[in-house]
Amino acid sequence: MRETTIRAVCFDIGGVLVQMPRGVLATELAALLGADVEHIRAVLIEHGKCRRTPVTRLAHILATTCATPEVTDDVAAVLRARLADMANPPLYPDALPTLAAVADAGFRICLLSNAIGPDPDSTGHAWGQVEHVERVLHSWQIGACKPSRVAFRAVESAMRLDPGELVMVGDSARFDIDGALAAGWSAIHLVRDPAAPSHPDVPRIGALSDVIPLLTGEEVRLS
């Protein structure tokens, strides 16, 4: 385990700062379309999360690729409900206090999220106006999703920092943690369910506020 100088903390949004009562979007859509979750996830990444696609168009693509065009309107309704959640996100109670504490500890803050883009006439949630958050990057703006290195390089460029100066706090071992480690970042795995598995190579926390002692300790780990 090496020591490194962490200057900024990059948080995932959904499942980390924002509660997801509807669960994972790909899972919800797969159940509606009678399709494999990984197939739906791939379609979402290609057509919705790496570009800004109108809801009606994205719903049509999802329904037709699953040979179920008759449920296009239902798919659109699910997508609109998710966008409404994003516009008025139900934050975890410890989200804003943790951001404040991280900033008070001297760390810069940015957000990086895999997300479908809002309709062209929608502004979505103004994350950039949340206190202490310096930069917000969504996959549909970058043109790449985590775990792609392109997404992490976009953060480095926006923050003007080297990989070793950033730590990712995320709930997905695959998208957040593996992506961050491959990009040369540090990472902290947030796992709120005590029974859920954690990433074997990085620290695990059970509550967002638990990130503070890790960041302010004598060592900040880098796997």
C-alpha positions in Angstrom: 0.0 0.0 0.0 1.5 3.3 -1.1 1.0 6.7 0.3 -0.3 9.4 -2.1 -1.5 12.9 -1.9 -5.2 13.1 -2.5 -6.4 16.5 -3.5 -9.9 15.8 -4.7 -12.8 13.4 -4.0 -15.0 12.3 -6.9 -18.4 11.0 -5.8 -20.8 8.9 -7.9 -24.3 10.3 -7.7 -26.9 7.5 -7.8 -26.7 5.2 -4.9 -24.0 7.3 -3.2 -25.5 10.8 -2.8 -28.9 10.1 -4.1 -31.3 7.3 -3.0 -32.6 5.0 -5.8 -36.0 3.7 -4.6 -36.7 2.4 -8.1 -33.5 0.4 -8.2 -31.2 0.1 -11.2 -32.7 1.5 -14.4 -31.5 -1.4 -16.6 -33.1 -3.9 -14.2 -36.4 -2.1 -14.3 -36.4 -1.9 -18.1 -35.3 -5.5 -18.5 -38.3 -6.7 -16.5 -40.6 -4.5 -18.5 -39.2 -5.6 -21.9 -38.6 -9.3 -20.9 -34.9 -8.9 -21.8 -31.5 -9.6 -20.4 -30.3 -6.9 -18.1 -26.8 -6.8 -19.7 -28.4 -6.3 -23.1 -30.5 -3.4 -21.8 -27.5 -1.9 -20.1 -25.5 -2.0 -23.3 -28.3 -0.3 -25.3 -28.6 2.4 -22.6 -24.9 3.1 -22.6 -24.7 3.3 -26.4 -27.9 5.3 -27.1 -28.8 7.1 -23.8 -25.8 7.4 -21.5 -23.1 8.3 -24.0 -25.2 10.8 -25.8 -28.2 13.0 -25.3 -31.1 11.2 -26.9 -34.7 12.4 -26.6 -36.8 10.2 -24.4 -39.2 9.1 -27.2 -36.3 8.1 -29.4 -34.5 6.2 -26.7 -37.7 4.4 -25.7 -38.3 3.4 -29.4 -34.7 2.1 -29.6 -35.1 0.0 -26.5 -38.4 -1.4 -27.4 -37.6 -2.3 -31.0 -34.2 -3.9 -30.1 -36.2 -6.2 -27.8 -38.8 -6.9 -30.5 -41.5 -5.3 -28.3 -42.5 -2.1 -30.0 -45.9 -2.2 -28.4 -44.5 -1.2 -25.1 -42.6 1.9 -26.3 -44.9 4.2 -24.4 -44.4 2.3 -21.2 -40.6 2.4 -21.7 -40.9 6.2 -22.2 -42.9 6.5 -19.0 -40.2 4.7 -17.1 -37.5 6.9 -18.6 -39.4 10.1 -17.8 -40.0 9.0 -14.2 -36.2 8.5 -13.9 -35.5 11.9 -15.3 -38.0 13.4 -12.9 -36.1 11.7 -10.0 -32.9 13.2 -11.3 -34.4 16.7 -11.5 -35.6 16.4 -7.9 -33.2 13.8 -6.4 -34.0 12.3 -3.0 -30.7 12.8 -1.3 -29.4 10.5 1.5 -29.6 12.3 4.8 -25.8 12.3 5.1 -25.1 13.5 1.6 -24.8 17.3 2.1 -23.2 17.0 5.6 -20.6 14.7 4.1 -19.8 17.1 1.2 -19.4 19.9 3.7 -17.1 17.9 5.9 -15.0 16.8 3.0 -14.6 20.4 1.8 -13.9 21.5 5.4 -11.1 18.9 5.5 -9.5 20.7 2.5 -10.4 18.4 -0.3 -11.9 19.6 -3.6 -15.1 17.9 -4.7 -16.4 16.7 -8.1 -19.1 14.3 -9.2 -19.0 11.7 -12.0 -22.1 9.8 -13.0 -23.3 7.4 -15.7 -26.7 8.8 -16.6 -29.2 9.2 -19.4 -29.3 12.7 -20.7 -32.4 14.9 -20.1 -34.6 15.9 -23.0 -33.2 18.8 -24.9 -35.8 21.2 -23.4 -35.0 20.1 -19.9 -32.3 21.6 -17.7 -32.2 18.7 -15.1 -30.9 19.1 -11.6 -28.4 21.9 -11.2 -25.7 19.9 -9.4 -23.2 22.6 -10.2 -25.1 24.9 -7.8 -24.8 22.5 -4.8 -22.4 24.0 -2.3 -18.9 22.6 -2.2 -19.2 20.8 -5.6 -16.7 22.2 -8.0 -17.4 20.2 -11.2 -20.1 17.8 -12.3 -19.6 15.4 -15.2 -22.3 13.2 -16.7 -21.5 10.4 -19.1 -23.9 11.8 -21.7 -21.9 15.0 -21.7 -18.5 13.3 -21.8 -19.4 10.7 -24.4 -18.2 7.8 -22.3 -19.4 5.8 -19.3 -17.5 4.5 -16.3 -15.5 2.3 -16.2 -14.0 3.7 -19.5 -10.8 5.6 -18.8 -12.2 8.3 -21.0 -14.7 9.2 -18.3 -12.0 9.4 -15.6 -9.6 11.4 -17.9 -12.4 13.9 -18.4 -12.5 14.5 -14.6 -8.7 14.9 -14.5 -8.8 17.4 -17.2 -11.7 19.3 -15.7 -10.1 19.4 -12.3 -6.5 19.8 -13.6 -5.2 17.0 -11.5 -3.1 13.9 -12.0 -4.7 10.4 -11.5 -2.9 10.0 -8.2 -4.5 13.1 -6.8 -8.0 11.8 -7.1 -10.1 9.2 -5.1 -13.4 7.8 -6.3 -16.2 7.1 -3.9 -18.7 4.8 -5.5 -21.1 1.9 -4.9 -20.4 -0.1 -8.0 -17.4 -2.4 -7.9 -17.5 -2.7 -11.6 -18.1 0.8 -12.8 -16.8 3.0 -10.1 -14.0 1.0 -8.3 -12.5 -1.0 -11.2 -12.7 2.0 -13.5 -11.0 4.2 -11.0 -8.2 1.7 -10.2 -7.6 1.1 -13.9 -7.2 4.9 -14.4 -4.6 5.1 -11.6 -6.9 6.6 -9.0 -7.5 5.6 -5.4 -11.0 4.3 -4.6 -13.4 3.8 -1.7 -16.3 1.3 -2.0 -19.5 2.4 -0.4 -21.6 -0.7 0.5 -24.6 0.1 2.6 -25.9 -3.5 2.7 -23.8 -5.4 5.3 -24.5 -8.7 3.5 -23.3 -7.4 0.1 -19.8 -8.2 -1.2 -17.2 -5.5 -1.3 -14.3 -4.9 -3.6 -11.3 -6.9 -2.5 -8.7 -4.2 -3.3 -10.0 -1.0 -1.6 -11.4 0.2 1.7 -15.1 -0.5 2.3 -17.4 1.9 4.1 -21.0 1.3 5.2 -22.2 4.9 5.3 -21.2 7.9 3.3 -20.0 9.8 6.4 -17.4 7.0 7.0 -15.4 8.5 4.2 -14.2 11.3 6.4 -11.8 9.3 8.7 -10.3 7.6 5.7 -9.5 10.8 4.0 -8.2 12.6 7.1 -6.1 9.7 8.4 -2.3 9.7 8.2 -2.3 7.6 5.1 -4.6 7.6 2.1 -4.4 4.3 0.4 -3.8 3.7 -3.2 -4.2 0.2 -4.6 
